[in-house]
Amino acid sequence: MTRLLHTLRPDEICSSVYEIDYERLRRAGYRALVFDIDNTLGEWGCSRISEDVQALLHRLEAAGFAVGFLSNDSGEDRLLLKAQLGTWPVVWRAGKPRTHGYEQLITLLRSSPAQTVMIGDQLFTDIWGAKRAGLYAILVAPVSPPSDSVWAKLRRPLERLLLKLFSRENPPHDHPDNR
């Protein structure tokens, strides 16, 4: 049970993608950033991402990060979003928390698990899969909890319970400055 809890525990928790210290991650040797889309960069099922998110992604790329996206959605009805993501690699139908999608995207980003950070809003998909794949995992608060899928809404109370349990323990030990 302890191993399962370890793979569910994020390495960092931030209020949003804008609050992450990307420069610290770069100094710690991370070179690739993998973002969940739904409720991480936009509300669940969003047909587009905001100009602010686009600007952040371009700044991260200009700073030397490889940027990619991992989604359990099919992406079939999200043509504008696909156009906005442009040439950045996206793995749709990723099957998170299974590791295949992470591995596929890491290859597309020409990275390695040790140099890759996953950023997402759900413990049981984004974080669990990332930790199982050997990535550094950052949990962010969902952009719009009311827009969550039915399954995510059902998991949120258990996530809150686990986060409370984690907060009683020592802070995450895998902070990049401690590596």
C-alpha positions as CSV (number, residue, x, y, z in Angstrom):
1,M,0.0,0.0,0.0
2,T,2.9,2.4,0.7
3,R,4.2,2.0,-2.8
4,L,0.8,2.8,-4.3
5,L,0.6,5.9,-2.1
6,H,4.1,6.9,-3.2
7,T,3.1,6.7,-6.9
8,L,0.0,8.8,-6.2
9,R,1.9,11.5,-4.4
10,P,2.9,14.5,-6.6
11,D,6.4,15.8,-6.3
12,E,5.0,19.4,-6.2
13,I,1.6,21.0,-5.9
14,C,0.9,24.4,-7.5
15,S,-2.2,26.4,-7.8
16,S,-1.9,26.7,-11.6
17,V,0.5,26.3,-14.5
18,Y,1.4,29.9,-14.1
19,E,2.7,29.3,-10.5
20,I,5.3,26.7,-11.5
21,D,8.9,27.7,-11.2
22,Y,10.0,26.6,-14.6
23,E,13.4,28.2,-14.3
24,R,14.1,26.1,-11.2
25,L,13.1,23.0,-13.2
26,R,15.4,24.0,-16.0
27,R,18.3,24.5,-13.6
28,A,17.5,21.0,-12.1
29,G,18.1,19.4,-15.5
30,Y,14.5,19.0,-16.8
31,R,14.2,19.6,-20.5
32,A,10.7,18.4,-21.4
33,L,7.3,19.5,-20.1
34,V,4.2,17.3,-20.7
35,F,0.9,19.0,-20.0
36,D,-2.5,17.4,-19.5
37,I,-5.1,19.5,-21.4
38,D,-8.5,19.2,-19.8
39,N,-8.8,21.2,-16.6
40,T,-5.1,21.8,-16.6
41,L,-4.7,24.3,-19.5
42,G,-8.5,24.9,-20.0
43,E,-11.8,23.7,-18.7
44,W,-12.7,20.0,-19.4
45,G,-13.7,19.5,-23.0
46,C,-12.4,22.9,-24.1
47,S,-12.4,23.6,-27.8
48,R,-9.5,26.0,-27.5
49,I,-6.8,27.3,-25.0
50,S,-6.6,30.9,-24.0
51,E,-4.1,33.4,-25.4
52,D,-2.4,33.5,-22.0
53,V,-1.8,29.7,-22.1
54,Q,-0.5,29.9,-25.6
55,A,1.9,32.7,-24.6
56,L,3.1,30.6,-21.6
57,L,3.7,27.6,-23.9
58,H,5.7,29.7,-26.4
59,R,7.8,31.3,-23.6
60,L,8.6,27.8,-22.3
61,E,9.6,26.6,-25.7
62,A,11.7,29.8,-26.2
63,A,13.4,29.0,-22.8
64,G,14.6,25.7,-24.2
65,F,11.9,23.3,-23.1
66,A,10.4,20.6,-25.4
67,V,6.6,20.9,-24.9
68,G,4.0,18.2,-25.5
69,F,0.5,17.2,-24.5
70,L,-1.0,14.0,-23.2
71,S,-4.8,13.6,-23.2
72,N,-7.2,10.7,-22.6
73,D,-9.6,12.4,-24.9
74,S,-9.9,11.3,-28.6
75,G,-9.4,14.9,-29.8
76,E,-11.8,14.2,-32.7
77,D,-14.1,17.1,-32.1
78,R,-11.4,19.6,-31.1
79,L,-10.2,21.0,-34.4
80,L,-9.5,24.5,-33.2
81,L,-7.6,23.2,-30.2
82,K,-5.5,20.9,-32.5
83,A,-4.8,23.9,-34.7
84,Q,-3.7,26.0,-31.7
85,L,-1.3,23.2,-30.5
86,G,0.2,23.3,-34.0
87,T,3.4,21.4,-34.3
88,W,3.7,20.5,-30.7
89,P,3.4,16.7,-30.2
90,V,0.1,15.5,-28.7
91,V,-0.8,12.0,-27.7
92,W,-4.6,11.6,-27.8
93,R,-6.3,8.6,-26.2
94,A,-3.2,8.3,-24.0
95,G,-4.8,5.8,-21.6
96,K,-3.5,7.5,-18.5
97,P,-2.5,6.2,-15.9
98,R,-1.1,3.5,-18.1
99,T,2.5,4.4,-19.1
100,H,2.4,3.7,-22.9
101,G,1.2,7.3,-23.7
102,Y,3.9,8.8,-21.5
103,E,6.6,6.7,-23.1
104,Q,5.3,7.6,-26.6
105,L,5.3,11.3,-25.9
106,I,8.8,11.2,-24.2
107,T,10.1,9.6,-27.5
108,L,8.4,12.3,-29.6
109,L,10.0,15.0,-27.3
110,R,13.4,13.3,-27.7
111,S,13.7,13.2,-23.9
112,S,14.0,10.7,-21.1
113,P,11.9,10.1,-18.0
114,A,14.6,11.6,-15.8
115,Q,14.4,14.9,-17.9
116,T,10.7,15.1,-18.2
117,V,8.0,16.8,-16.0
118,M,4.3,16.0,-16.2
119,I,1.9,18.7,-15.2
120,G,-1.8,17.8,-14.6
121,D,-4.8,18.2,-12.4
122,Q,-5.7,14.6,-11.4
123,L,-3.9,12.3,-9.0
124,F,-5.4,9.1,-10.5
125,T,-4.6,9.8,-14.1
126,D,-1.9,12.4,-14.6
127,I,0.2,12.0,-11.5
128,W,-0.1,8.2,-11.0
129,G,0.8,7.6,-14.6
130,A,3.7,10.0,-14.5
131,K,5.2,8.5,-11.4
132,R,4.8,5.0,-12.8
133,A,6.6,6.2,-15.9
134,G,9.4,7.7,-13.9
135,L,8.6,11.4,-14.5
136,Y,8.7,14.3,-12.1
137,A,5.0,15.1,-11.4
138,I,3.4,18.4,-10.6
139,L,-0.3,18.6,-9.6
140,V,-2.1,21.8,-10.3
141,A,-5.6,22.8,-9.2
142,P,-8.3,22.2,-11.8
143,V,-9.0,25.2,-14.0
144,S,-12.8,24.7,-13.6
145,P,-14.0,22.0,-11.3
146,P,-17.6,22.3,-12.3
147,S,-16.6,21.4,-15.9
148,D,-15.0,18.1,-14.8
149,S,-16.1,14.8,-16.4
150,V,-18.4,12.6,-14.4
151,W,-15.5,10.2,-13.6
152,A,-13.3,13.1,-12.4
153,K,-16.0,14.4,-10.2
154,L,-16.4,11.0,-8.6
155,R,-12.6,10.8,-7.9
156,R,-12.2,14.3,-6.5
157,P,-13.3,13.5,-2.9
158,L,-10.7,10.7,-2.7
159,E,-8.1,12.9,-4.2
160,R,-8.8,15.5,-1.5
161,L,-8.5,12.9,1.2
162,L,-5.2,11.7,-0.1
163,L,-3.9,15.2,-0.4
164,K,-4.8,15.9,3.2
165,L,-2.9,12.7,4.1
166,F,0.1,13.7,2.1
167,S,0.1,17.2,3.7
168,R,0.4,15.6,7.2
169,E,3.6,13.9,6.1
170,N,6.8,15.7,5.3
171,P,6.8,17.8,2.1
172,P,7.5,15.9,-1.1
173,H,11.1,14.7,-1.0
174,D,11.8,14.6,-4.7
175,H,11.9,18.4,-5.1
176,P,14.3,19.1,-8.0
177,D,16.6,21.2,-5.7
178,N,17.1,18.1,-3.5
179,R,18.2,15.8,-6.3
